[in-house]
Amino acid sequence: MSQISVSAEGFVVDAELLGSAFGVAPETIPEEMRNGDITSRSETGVGEDAGKSRLTFYREGRALRLVVNSGGEILSRSSFPVSKGRRPGR
């Protein structure tokens, strides 16, 4: 199974990928997303970035950014600190 799948509703990111990025057990990811401890943002590329999407996940002052193609293949991955003011949903 791929770490990211794509459907008509959007992207599904494997909990193993997020758990590894944030240093938490993958089984805690769904609950952390439900209660807002992990938030996310999805952006669709235009122009020269058409066919790509940027998925950014935020947890406790850290962000994981994934750039993926239309099939869900990860093209780039980065992790970086963020201030609480930059996190969506907070």
Sequence and secondary structure as in RCSB ss.txt:
>XXXX:A:sequence
MSQISVSAEGFVVDAELLGSAFGVAPETIPEEMRNGDITSRSETGVGEDAGKSRLTFYREGRALRLVVNSGGEIL
SRSSFPVSKGRRPGR
>XXXX:A:secstr
  SEEEETTEEEE HHHHHHHHTS GGGHHHHHHTTSEEEEEEE  GGGTTEEEEEEEETTEEEEEEEETT  EE
EEEEEE  GGGSTT 
